Amino acid sequence: MAGLIVKKDLCTGCLNCEAVCSLRHTCMHSRNSTAIRVDLELFSGLHSVTFCRQCTHPECLRSCPVDAIFLDKITGAWRINSDTCIRCGNCISACPFGAMFKQGSSKIPLKCNLCNGEALCAEACKFGAITFKENQS
């Protein structure tokens, strides 16, 4: 299974990961359109990073009443079919990691799709806090 590996002790809080993610999804820089979120802890410097774990048995998948979430066998990422999705928000509530978000006013759920196998956030992280584990299937 493909996915991101995050070492929060290496995160400097530069937010490059958020920037490239939102640019990839909407062609503009906006925290409302990023599938990875960094919460800055200014005093300790131990920032928390919220990201999709690409679970083996995802709760988001189980909670979807219309089967809009599917496994992309090429990239190994769980994806959302926006044509099938009814925007009920069940998947957002079901994620135990809080790693699914409403995308702006459209209310389309947003989760990491591993940039179709490129993981731009990992490329943008110059401090090694985010790495990409490729699909092993």
RARAJO-V656958 format. One record per residue. N is the residue number from 1. RES is the residue in one letter. SS is DSSP state (H for helix, E for strand, C for the rest). PHI is phi in degrees with one decimal (* if undefined). PSI is psi in degrees with one decimal (none if undefined). Layout:
# RARAJO-V656958
N:RES:SS:PHI:PSI, N:RES:SS:PHI:PSI
This chain:
# RARAJO-V656958
1:M:C:*:133.4, 2:A:C:-80.7:160.1, 3:G:E:173.2:179.4, 4:L:E:-99.0:146.4, 5:I:E:-118.6:123.0, 6:V:E:-117.1:127.7, 7:K:C:-110.8:96.5, 8:K:H:-64.5:-23.8, 9:D:H:-69.1:-17.2, 10:L:H:-94.2:-9.2, 11:C:C:-71.7:126.7, 12:T:C:-95.2:-7.8, 13:G:C:79.9:23.9, 14:C:C:-71.4:-22.6, 15:L:C:68.7:16.1, 16:N:H:-59.9:-37.2, 17:C:H:-61.9:-44.3, 18:E:H:-62.9:-42.3, 19:A:H:-62.6:-49.5, 20:V:H:-68.8:-33.1, 21:C:H:-65.1:-48.7, 22:S:H:-67.2:-36.0, 23:L:H:-63.9:-37.9, 24:R:H:-66.1:-39.7, 25:H:H:-80.1:-36.7, 26:T:H:-132.4:0.9, 27:C:C:63.6:19.4, 28:M:C:-146.0:155.1, 29:H:C:-86.5:112.3, 30:S:C:-155.6:131.3, 31:R:H:-65.8:-21.7, 32:N:H:-74.3:-7.9, 33:S:H:-126.4:30.6, 34:T:C:-115.8:140.0, 35:A:C:-95.0:1.0, 36:I:C:-127.1:135.3, 37:R:E:-128.4:134.5, 38:V:E:-112.7:122.0, 39:D:E:-100.4:114.4, 40:L:C:-76.5:132.2, 41:E:C:-113.9:93.9, 42:L:C:-66.0:-32.6, 43:F:C:-80.8:-43.6, 44:S:C:-88.8:-26.8, 45:G:C:79.6:1.0, 46:L:C:-94.3:88.1, 47:H:C:-76.1:145.3, 48:S:E:-99.3:141.0, 49:V:E:-118.7:122.8, 50:T:E:-101.4:123.0, 51:F:C:-152.6:155.9, 52:C:C:-71.6:130.4, 53:R:C:-86.4:-2.2, 54:Q:C:50.2:55.7, 55:C:C:-53.8:149.8, 56:T:C:-67.1:-41.9, 57:H:C:-126.9:79.1, 58:P:C:-71.2:136.5, 59:E:H:-66.1:-32.6, 60:C:H:-61.2:-40.0, 61:L:H:-63.1:-46.4, 62:R:H:-64.5:-31.6, 63:S:H:-83.4:-12.6, 64:C:C:-78.2:117.6, 65:P:C:-75.7:-11.2, 66:V:C:-121.2:13.5, 67:D:C:54.3:44.3, 68:A:C:-83.9:-11.1, 69:I:E:-101.1:130.5, 70:F:E:-141.4:157.8, 71:L:E:-90.0:122.9, 72:D:C:-80.4:107.6, 73:K:C:-67.4:-20.8, 74:I:C:-79.1:-48.4, 75:T:C:-92.0:-21.0, 76:G:C:82.2:9.3, 77:A:C:-99.3:144.6, 78:W:E:-78.8:129.3, 79:R:E:-124.6:164.9, 80:I:E:-114.3:127.0, 81:N:C:-84.0:105.4, 82:S:C:-68.1:-20.8, 83:D:C:-74.8:-31.3, 84:T:C:-88.5:-32.1, 85:C:C:-58.9:133.5, 86:I:C:-101.8:7.0, 87:R:C:60.7:36.0, 88:C:C:-75.2:-24.4, 89:G:C:84.6:2.1, 90:N:H:-57.0:-41.8, 91:C:H:-64.9:-37.2, 92:I:H:-63.7:-45.7, 93:S:H:-67.9:-32.4, 94:A:H:-77.4:-24.2, 95:C:C:-64.2:117.7, 96:P:C:-70.4:-11.5, 97:F:C:-104.6:-1.1, 98:G:C:63.8:31.7, 99:A:C:-102.4:18.5, 100:M:C:-122.8:139.3, 101:F:E:-132.4:158.1, 102:K:E:-82.4:132.3, 103:Q:E:-89.8:96.4, 104:G:H:55.2:-146.7, 105:S:H:-78.6:-13.5, 106:S:H:-71.1:-21.7, 107:K:C:61.6:14.7, 108:I:E:-72.9:127.8, 109:P:E:-60.0:143.1, 110:L:E:-123.4:128.5, 111:K:C:-143.5:163.0, 112:C:C:-64.5:129.7, 113:N:C:-112.8:16.9, 114:L:H:57.8:27.4, 115:C:H:48.8:42.8, 116:N:H:56.4:33.8, 117:G:H:97.7:3.6, 118:E:C:-100.7:-25.9, 119:A:C:44.7:69.4, 120:L:H:-61.4:-29.6, 121:C:H:-63.0:-38.3, 122:A:H:-67.4:-39.3, 123:E:H:-65.1:-36.3, 124:A:H:-77.8:-18.6, 125:C:C:-82.0:101.8, 126:K:C:-82.9:0.7, 127:F:C:-110.2:2.7, 128:G:C:76.5:14.5, 129:A:C:-74.9:-26.0, 130:I:E:-123.4:126.8, 131:T:E:-128.5:160.1, 132:F:E:-112.3:126.6, 133:K:E:-101.9:115.0, 134:E:C:-71.6:159.4, 135:N:C:-62.3:129.6, 136:Q:C:-98.0:3.0, 137:S:C:-83.6:none
